[in-house]
Amino acid sequence: MDEPEYEVASPEPYESRVTITAPEPLGQAAGEERLPHSDGVQFPGQAEREATADDTAPPSPASRAEPDSFEEETGARERGLLKKAKRSAISLGSGPAIYLENIVGDDTSPAKADLQVSDFSIDYLTRRYVPVPGHDDMEKGLREHGVIALYGEEGSGRRSTAIALLGRVTSAVGTLHCEDADVLQALCAQGQEVLGHDHGYLVEAGDRPVTPQTLDRLARLVLEAQARLIVIGPPSAFPSLTSDTPVIEHCAPDAVGVLKEHLEARLARHALRTGESGAEFMATVKNKSRLKETLGLARSMADVVRLAHTLAGAFEAFHAEHREVADAFDAGKALDDAIAAWRDRLPRLAKEMLGLDAHQGKETRPGTYERAIRIAYALFNEHPLPDVDEAGDRLSRVMGPYFDTADESPGRPAPHMDALVPPQMRAPALTVPVRAKLVDDALLRVMLETTWSAYSGFRRPFLGWLNDLTGRRGPGHERTRVRVAQIAGLLMRRDFDFVYRECVGPWARSEIGGKRLCAALAAEMAAAEDGPTRRVAARVQQWAHSPSRELQDTAARAYGTSIGLRDLPATLSELTTLGKRPELATAASVAHSTAWLFLEGHVDDVMVTLKAWTNSQDEYLSRHAVRTMLALGRCTVSGGRSALAELALINREHADLLTTLCRRALLTRGTSTRTWNLLQHWLRDSDGDGNDDLARFYQSFAARVFTGPLEERARFHVTHVWRSKHPDSTALRRLEESLRQRTADTSDNAERTDRS
């Protein structure tokens, strides 16, 4: 029987019904650079006013709507579909290894982050949990140390193990999560206010390396609160650690054991309700040939649990429909049919959610608004529900004129979208109840593929909807852009020419920086995994060699993705060539991409490149070097220490380079204010315990930076601005005394010279 398809009407040529407001000018656009001040000393107040006015001036039309801060852009990309931020240790010569740990902006500091706790019931998980290898050691470590870290592959059951362990040793269990900052750093800053007595907490580390200092700090906080904490993550999040906190490998439990445990529990409940035993069916499952091979198709332990429920559902459905002839139940055939249905579950679910299932009656098919919300829920998986609501609402307005079915949607979404997104599509809300969470992450791509295939006449408007979303402003707009770009990239794998012509190409040529970033990220997604890598690389090369400023800028952004990691020397060479182009003199793309390569662990290569740019006779390259330094200014390593300062402590050449870049940035309109603020941030960070070496470095560093025309400005900032804000800062007090002593020495030398 042919599957039903919605007939697509033929309205007027596509034009979005949604009004898009152009992005407002950004305050700190890179296009505000000017030539340096003269070397003559200016009155400090005058210099500050000039620098501040220049830093906040509206950007020129050619650079309007440049992307937001490097911190926001990087954070949004790390939460995207490509989990690529697997950074390893950075070892410099014979010095110690360091780990790039975090990068924060002014509004995302750990102390200010919105750290939330979500409690949930663990009864079912603890009753059906199948212990993994090393379970006893995990429980012993949790009881003795209060904190353990579990590392293992996604889908190995790390979360269930952590919840089961916490349920055995505490009275209540919850998860800790944070929207706009690193959750572990936020917990280190706010643990005393958040952790409760005899409570257990689960934290997902993500892909960023977890340092020994972080684990030790968490252990102290947990001990003070008499709580328990388990940190889980992939192997890349826990490189070789020397910490007192147990770091234990988590291996997946026996898949057959998990299947039997959940299937037996479901059949037992059925027997209690109906008196019909499932013993024969259970025996058939246990004796199934190649059962382990079948379970090998499961991507996770959650998949195995779903198979158990699919098998039990087949048994229950047969007995409900054929109660009179229950003896005729063919357990073997039912098992084979259930396994086949399990393998095809996601495509069938997608068709059902979109009303494309041939077995659905007309009265049960979803209306246009429902379908739009479900598509948005799937494509914005793991995003906050307000993102889903806005995207779904916009999509429903676009879809309306193209479908001749009446919209039978129930109206605006109910809380958590229960009325619009059926339970079979949603995962249980065990962690973050205010986010979209699919029952299986793979459903995102299946829903996208189904939508693209079934609604062939709606493809151009669908791409128009994606384009509308790139103009979204407000909280979370960076993460929306990233997801939209990655959706376009997935579609490029299926229909490269059409998607490039209608969507990605116009983004690459756009005057709006955010759209050009979307083009670069779409290209990255298209080339990832088994995508059309060569076609994407050829397209990026065309962008780079184009006379168009916009295409050159898009190419520079593309090199700051995994595309650039494929051949790092060639990428740095291309960025150098692009950096010399007058068209990109005011763009931030070259600097941001270079900084991103640094964050991916290629520190030595990037520092060599920055040194070459700084020493170059090309005026544009030195500007890009300064911008790169500013972009990396808030990147931290172990203990929240500045990554650039840590590198300077280890390597004298890096210290000399940092000194030169800071001086140029302070003497340049358009970067001076940001650099003064960054220096204040660094100095304040050296006040903490255990930072004596950092404090000594900053004192020496400041003495080298604050010379010539910068000495008087430094006195003004330290004495009249920074000290008034932070009167208790030891680092600022020492710097003020040093500058005062230098002034006195200069005066004494001048008097002796006059007398002589």
Residue pairs with C-beta under 8 A, 6 or more apart in sequence:
1 358
2 358
3 351
3 356
3 357
3 358
4 355
4 356
4 358
4 360
5 356
5 454
6 355
6 403
6 404
6 405
6 454
6 455
7 403
7 404
8 402
8 403
8 455
8 456
8 457
8 458
9 401
9 402
9 403
9 404
10 457
11 401
11 402
14 460
14 461
14 464
16 394
16 397
16 398
16 464
16 465
16 467
16 468
17 397
17 398
17 400
18 394
18 397
18 398
18 468
20 468
20 471
21 471
21 473
22 65
22 471
22 512
23 64
23 65
23 471
23 473
23 512
23 514
24 473
25 58
25 59
25 64
25 65
26 59
26 65
26 66
26 68
27 55
27 56
28 55
28 56
28 69
28 674
29 59
29 63
29 64
29 66
29 588
30 63
30 66
30 586
30 587
30 588
30 591
30 627
31 59
31 60
31 62
31 63
31 66
31 586
31 587
32 54
32 55
32 57
32 59
32 586
32 669
32 670
33 585
33 586
33 623
33 627
33 668
33 669
33 670
33 671
34 54
34 668
34 669
34 670
35 668
35 669
36 664
36 667
36 668
36 669
37 47
37 667
37 668
37 669
37 709
39 708
39 709
40 709
41 709
41 712
42 709
42 713
44 712
44 713
44 715
44 716
44 717
44 720
45 716
47 672
47 713
48 673
48 713
48 716
48 717
50 669
51 669
51 672
51 673
51 676
52 673
54 669
54 670
54 672
55 669
55 670
55 671
55 672
55 673
55 674
59 66
60 586
61 511
62 511
62 549
62 586
63 513
63 586
63 587
64 511
64 512
64 513
65 511
65 512
65 513
65 514
66 513
66 587
66 588
67 73
67 478
67 513
67 514
67 517
67 588
67 592
68 478
69 105
70 103
70 588
70 592
70 595
70 631
71 103
71 104
71 105
71 108
71 634
72 105
72 478
73 478
73 517
73 592
74 103
74 596
74 599
75 103
75 108
75 180
75 478
76 478
76 479
76 481
76 482
77 482
77 521
78 85
78 206
78 207
78 208
79 382
79 479
79 482
80 479
80 482
80 483
80 486
80 521
81 444
81 483
81 486
81 525
82 486
82 524
82 525
82 528
82 562
83 207
84 207
84 562
85 206
85 207
85 208
85 599
85 600
86 207
86 234
86 236
87 99
87 100
87 207
87 208
87 209
87 236
87 599
87 600
87 601
88 209
88 236
88 239
88 601
89 97
89 98
89 99
89 209
89 239
89 240
90 97
90 98
90 99
90 100
90 601
90 603
91 97
92 98
92 603
92 604
92 647
92 650
92 651
93 650
93 651
95 650
95 651
96 650
98 637
98 638
98 643
98 646
98 647
98 650
99 209
99 211
99 239
99 637
99 638
100 208
100 209
100 599
100 601
100 635
100 636
100 637
100 643
101 182
101 185
101 208
101 209
101 211
101 214
101 636
101 637
101 638
101 640
102 182
102 185
102 208
102 635
102 636
102 640
103 599
103 634
103 635
103 636
104 110
104 181
104 182
104 185
104 634
104 636
105 634
107 180
108 180
108 181
109 181
109 189
110 181
110 182
110 185
110 186
110 188
110 189
110 190
110 640
111 186
111 189
111 190
112 181
113 178
113 179
113 180
113 181
113 182
113 185
113 186
113 189
113 190
114 178
114 179
114 180
115 176
115 177
115 178
115 183
115 186
115 187
115 190
115 194
116 176
116 177
116 178
116 179
116 432
117 174
117 175
117 176
117 194
117 201
118 174
118 175
118 177
118 431
118 432
118 433
119 172
119 173
119 174
120 173
120 174
120 175
120 429
120 430
120 431
122 163
122 164
122 166
122 167
122 173
125 160
125 163
125 164
125 167
126 163
126 164
126 167
126 168
127 265
128 261
128 262
128 265
129 160
129 161
129 164
130 253
130 254
130 257
130 258
130 261
131 253
132 157
132 161
132 250
132 251
132 252
132 253
133 251
134 248
134 249
134 250
134 251
135 161
135 165
137 246
137 248
138 148
138 150
138 161
138 165
138 246
138 248
139 165
139 168
139 169
141 148
141 246
141 248
142 148
142 165
142 166
142 169
142 228
142 230
143 169
145 219
145 244
145 245
145 246
146 219
146 222
146 223
146 227
146 228
146 229
147 215
147 218
147 219
147 222
147 228
147 229
147 230
147 231
147 245
148 230
148 231
148 245
148 246
148 247
148 248
149 205
149 210
149 215
149 230
149 231
149 232
149 233
149 238
149 245
149 246
149 247
149 248
150 158
150 161
150 162
150 230
150 231
150 232
150 233
150 248
150 249
150 250
151 158
151 232
151 233
151 234
151 235
151 237
151 238
151 247
151 248
151 249
151 250
152 158
152 232
152 234
152 235
152 249
152 250
152 251
152 252
153 234
153 235
153 252
154 234
154 300
155 252
155 299
155 300
155 301
155 302
155 303
156 250
156 251
156 252
156 300
156 301
157 250
157 252
157 253
157 258
157 300
157 301
158 232
158 250
159 202
159 204
159 232
159 430
160 301
161 250
162 202
162 230
162 232
163 173
163 202
163 430
165 230
166 173
166 200
166 201
166 202
166 228
166 230
167 173
167 200
169 200
169 228
170 198
170 199
170 200
170 227
170 228
171 198
171 199
172 196
172 198
172 199
172 200
173 199
173 200
173 201
173 202
174 199
174 200
174 201
174 202
175 201
175 202
175 203
175 204
175 430
175 431
175 432
176 183
176 187
176 194
176 201
176 202
176 203
177 183
177 204
177 431
177 432
178 186
179 384
182 206
182 208
183 203
183 204
183 205
183 206
184 203
184 205
184 210
184 214
184 218
184 231
185 214
185 640
187 194
187 203
187 218
187 221
188 214
188 217
188 218
188 221
191 218
191 221
191 222
191 225
192 221
192 224
192 225
195 201
195 221
195 222
195 225
195 227
195 229
196 225
196 227
197 225
197 226
197 227
198 226
198 227
199 227
199 228
200 227
200 228
200 229
200 230
201 227
201 228
201 229
201 230
202 229
202 230
202 232
202 431
203 229
203 230
203 231
203 232
204 231
204 232
204 233
205 231
205 232
205 233
205 237
205 238
206 233
206 237
207 233
207 234
207 236
207 237
208 237
209 236
209 237
209 238
209 239
210 231
210 233
210 237
210 238
210 241
211 241
211 637
211 638
211 639
212 241
212 242
212 243
212 245
212 638
213 638
213 639
214 638
215 231
215 241
215 243
215 245
215 247
216 243
216 244
216 245
218 229
218 231
218 245
219 244
219 245
222 228
222 229
232 250
235 249
238 247
241 247
252 301
253 301
255 292
255 295
255 296
255 298
255 301
255 304
256 291
256 292
256 295
258 301
258 304
258 305
258 308
259 285
259 291
259 295
259 304
259 307
259 308
260 282
260 285
260 286
261 308
262 304
262 305
262 308
262 309
263 282
263 285
263 308
263 311
263 312
264 282
266 308
266 309
266 312
267 277
267 278
267 281
267 282
267 312
267 315
268 278
270 276
270 278
270 312
270 315
270 316
270 319
271 277
271 278
274 319
276 319
276 326
278 312
278 315
280 331
281 311
281 315
281 329
281 331
281 334
281 335
283 331
284 331
284 332
284 335
285 291
285 311
285 335
288 294
288 335
294 339
295 304
295 307
297 303
297 343
298 304
298 307
299 440
299 442
302 440
303 440
306 342
306 345
306 439
306 440
307 338
307 339
307 342
310 338
310 339
310 341
310 342
310 345
311 335
311 338
311 339
311 342
313 338
314 334
314 335
314 337
314 338
314 341
315 329
315 334
318 326
318 329
318 334
319 326
319 329
322 328
322 329
341 348
346 440
346 442
346 443
346 446
347 446
347 450
348 357
349 424
349 425
349 439
349 443
349 446
350 356
350 378
350 443
350 446
350 447
350 449
350 450
351 357
351 450
351 454
352 360
352 424
353 366
353 371
353 374
353 378
353 422
353 425
353 447
354 366
354 371
354 374
354 375
354 447
354 450
354 451
354 454
355 365
355 366
355 371
356 450
356 454
365 405
366 374
366 408
366 409
367 405
367 406
367 407
367 408
367 409
368 396
368 399
368 400
368 403
368 405
368 407
368 409
369 392
369 396
369 407
369 409
369 420
370 408
370 409
370 410
370 420
371 399
372 392
372 393
372 395
372 396
372 399
373 388
373 389
373 392
373 396
373 409
373 413
373 417
373 420
373 421
374 392
374 420
374 421
374 425
374 447
375 392
375 395
375 447
375 451
376 388
376 389
376 391
376 392
376 395
377 388
377 392
377 417
377 420
377 421
377 425
377 426
377 436
377 438
378 425
378 438
378 443
378 444
378 447
378 448
379 391
379 444
379 447
379 448
379 483
379 487
380 387
380 388
380 391
380 436
380 480
380 483
381 436
381 437
381 438
381 441
381 443
381 444
382 435
382 436
382 437
383 435
383 436
383 476
383 479
383 480
383 483
384 434
384 435
384 436
384 476
385 416
385 417
385 434
385 435
385 436
386 476
387 436
387 476
387 479
387 480
388 417
388 436
389 413
389 417
390 472
391 469
391 480
392 413
394 465
394 468
394 469
395 465
396 407
396 409
398 461
398 462
398 464
398 465
398 468
399 458
399 461
400 407
402 457
402 458
402 461
409 420
410 419
410 420
413 419
413 420
414 420
416 429
416 433
416 434
417 436
424 439
425 438
425 439
425 443
426 437
426 438
426 439
427 437
427 438
427 439
427 440
429 437
431 437
438 444
445 490
448 487
448 490
448 491
449 494
451 462
452 459
452 462
452 491
452 494
452 495
455 462
459 495
459 498
460 502
463 488
463 491
463 499
463 502
463 503
466 484
466 487
466 488
466 503
467 503
467 506
467 507
469 480
469 481
469 484
470 480
470 481
470 484
470 485
470 507
470 514
470 515
470 518
471 512
471 514
472 480
472 481
481 514
481 517
481 518
481 521
482 521
484 518
485 507
485 517
485 518
485 519
485 520
485 521
485 522
485 525
486 521
486 522
486 525
488 499
488 503
488 504
488 518
488 522
488 525
489 521
489 522
489 523
489 524
489 525
489 526
489 528
489 531
490 525
490 526
491 499
491 503
492 499
492 500
492 504
492 522
492 523
492 525
492 526
492 531
492 532
492 536
493 526
493 531
493 532
496 526
496 532
496 535
500 539
503 522
504 518
504 519
504 522
504 523
505 519
506 515
507 515
507 516
507 518
507 519
507 522
507 554
508 516
508 519
508 520
508 543
508 550
508 551
508 554
509 548
509 550
509 551
509 554
510 516
510 519
510 550
511 550
513 553
513 589
516 550
516 553
516 554
516 557
516 589
517 557
519 554
519 557
519 558
520 554
520 555
520 557
520 558
520 560
520 561
521 561
523 536
523 539
523 540
523 558
523 561
523 563
524 558
524 561
524 562
524 563
525 531
526 532
526 536
527 533
527 536
527 537
527 562
527 563
528 562
536 563
537 563
537 566
540 555
540 558
540 559
540 563
541 555
542 551
543 551
543 552
543 554
543 555
543 558
544 551
544 552
544 555
544 556
544 574
544 577
544 578
546 552
546 555
549 583
549 584
549 587
552 578
552 581
552 583
552 584
553 583
553 584
553 587
553 589
554 589
555 574
555 578
556 575
556 578
556 584
556 587
556 589
556 590
556 593
557 589
557 592
557 593
558 564
559 571
559 574
559 575
559 578
559 593
560 589
560 592
560 593
560 594
560 595
560 596
560 597
561 593
561 596
564 571
564 593
564 597
565 571
565 597
565 600
568 597
568 602
568 605
569 605
571 597
572 594
572 597
572 605
572 606
572 609
575 590
575 593
575 594
575 609
576 609
576 612
576 613
576 621
578 584
578 590
579 590
579 613
579 618
579 620
579 621
579 624
580 618
580 620
580 621
581 620
582 620
584 590
584 620
585 620
585 623
588 627
588 631
590 624
590 627
591 624
591 625
591 627
591 628
591 630
591 631
592 627
592 631
594 606
594 609
594 610
594 624
594 628
595 606
595 628
595 631
595 632
595 635
597 605
597 606
598 606
598 607
598 628
598 632
598 635
599 632
599 635
603 647
606 628
607 647
607 653
607 654
607 657
610 625
610 628
610 629
610 657
610 661
611 653
611 657
612 621
613 621
613 622
613 624
613 625
614 621
614 622
614 625
614 657
614 660
614 661
614 664
616 622
622 664
623 668
625 661
626 661
626 664
626 665
626 668
626 671
627 671
629 644
629 658
629 661
629 662
629 665
630 665
630 671
630 674
630 675
630 678
632 643
632 644
633 642
633 644
633 678
633 681
633 682
634 642
634 678
634 681
635 642
635 643
635 644
636 642
636 643
637 643
637 646
639 688
639 690
639 691
640 685
640 688
641 685
641 691
641 694
642 682
642 685
644 654
644 658
645 658
645 682
645 694
645 697
645 698
645 701
647 654
647 658
648 654
648 655
648 658
648 697
648 701
649 655
649 693
649 694
649 697
655 697
655 701
658 701
659 701
659 704
659 705
662 675
662 679
662 705
663 705
663 710
665 671
665 672
665 674
665 675
666 672
666 675
666 676
666 705
666 710
666 713
667 709
667 710
676 717
679 702
679 705
680 717
680 722
682 698
683 698
683 702
683 722
683 729
683 731
683 732
683 735
684 726
684 729
684 731
684 732
685 691
685 694
686 694
686 695
686 698
686 731
687 695
687 729
687 730
687 731
695 730
695 731
695 734
698 731
698 735
699 731
699 734
699 735
699 738
702 714
702 735
702 738
703 738
703 742
705 714
706 713
706 714
706 739
711 739
711 742
711 743
714 739
715 739
715 740
715 743
718 732
718 735
718 736
718 739
719 736
719 739
722 729
722 732
723 729
723 732
723 733
723 736
726 732
